[in-house]
């Protein structure tokens, strides 16, 4: 995770996630979790972006060249006053369920 921040009324999430086991899982999501309840608050379907820096370090890991993510979303009422963390998911299903590979990030943000 490169960035998990509240900037004004925007939630900003930047980083990368690559996993060899993501081969064949063409749908990507960022899942916002409530740290206190360990329950999902919402999920965002995302497009991965190019991360040559990651590829240069991990050239043998599947998908590193397009492992990046960036999300900027308006903070809604259901996010306010929550401590949140992010799970990055690759899935073989457009819903994000089915077969998937998750990576939970340890960064926690309290949204105001």
C-alpha positions as a printed Julia matrix, in Angstrom:
112×3 Matrix{Float64}:
   0.0     0.0     0.0
   1.51    3.25   -1.11
  -1.31    5.48    0.15
  -4.47    5.13    2.2
  -5.65    8.64    3.03
  -8.55   11.0     3.48
  -7.96   14.14    1.46
 -10.83   16.51    2.08
 -13.98   14.53    1.28
 -12.1    11.96   -0.84
 -10.84    8.52    0.11
  -7.59    7.93   -1.78
  -6.06    4.47   -2.17
  -2.87    3.77   -4.15
  -0.61    0.75   -4.29
  -0.01   -2.57   -5.97
  -0.74   -6.26   -5.55
   0.7    -9.05   -7.67
   0.3   -12.78   -7.14
   1.21  -15.7    -9.37
  -2.04  -17.37   -8.25
  -3.99  -14.5    -9.86
  -3.48  -16.06  -13.3
  -6.94  -16.57  -14.84
  -8.59  -14.15  -12.43
  -9.29  -11.17  -14.64
 -11.46   -9.07  -12.32
  -9.91   -6.76   -9.72
 -11.41   -5.21   -6.61
 -10.49   -3.11   -3.62
 -12.6    -4.14   -0.65
 -13.0    -1.65    2.19
 -13.22   -3.41    5.54
 -14.32   -2.16    8.95
 -11.35   -2.79   11.25
 -13.51   -2.98   14.37
 -16.07   -5.5    13.06
 -13.94   -7.24   10.39
 -16.92   -6.9     8.03
 -16.95   -5.59    4.49
 -18.25   -2.04    4.09
 -18.07   -1.8     0.3
 -16.11   -3.01   -2.69
 -14.91   -1.19   -5.75
 -14.24   -2.89   -9.06
 -11.01   -1.43  -10.43
  -8.76   -1.54  -13.45
  -5.14   -2.31  -12.72
  -2.47    0.05  -14.0
   1.09   -0.34  -15.13
   3.79   -0.6   -12.45
   7.16   -1.01  -14.13
   8.88   -0.43  -10.78
   7.21   -3.56   -9.38
   7.94   -5.56  -12.53
  11.64   -4.58  -12.37
  11.91   -6.01   -8.84
   9.63   -9.05   -9.33
   9.83   -9.99  -13.04
   9.0   -13.65  -12.36
   5.73  -13.0   -10.52
   2.63  -13.19  -12.72
   0.99   -9.83  -13.41
   3.52   -7.52  -11.81
   3.67   -5.22  -14.82
  -0.04   -4.37  -14.42
  -0.34   -4.77  -10.65
  -1.0    -1.15   -9.68
  -4.19    0.42   -8.44
  -5.49    3.91   -7.8
  -8.87    4.81   -6.39
 -10.3     8.17   -5.39
 -13.89    8.09   -4.1
 -16.13   10.6    -2.38
 -16.58    9.65    1.27
 -20.17    8.62    1.89
 -22.0     8.6     5.23
 -21.54    4.83    5.66
 -17.75    5.4     5.8
 -17.68    8.28    8.28
 -16.26    7.59   11.74
 -15.04    4.13   10.7
 -11.57    2.62   11.03
 -10.96    0.98    7.68
  -8.41   -1.18    5.91
  -8.21   -2.51    2.36
  -8.18   -5.96    0.81
  -6.98   -6.2    -2.78
  -8.71   -9.02   -4.68
  -8.27  -10.78   -8.0
 -11.32  -12.87   -8.93
 -12.57  -15.0   -11.8
 -16.06  -13.54  -11.29
 -17.43  -10.08  -12.1
 -19.06  -10.05   -8.64
 -15.72  -10.61   -6.91
 -16.82  -13.95   -5.53
 -16.03  -17.29   -7.19
 -12.34  -18.21   -7.1
 -10.24  -15.34   -5.8
  -6.89  -14.29   -4.35
  -6.87  -11.7    -1.56
  -4.2    -9.58    0.01
  -5.18   -7.66    3.17
  -3.11   -4.55    3.78
  -2.2    -3.62    7.35
  -2.68    0.16    6.93
  -5.66    1.46    8.93
  -7.35    4.81    8.37
  -9.93    6.49   10.59
 -12.32    8.34    8.31
 -13.69   11.57    9.73
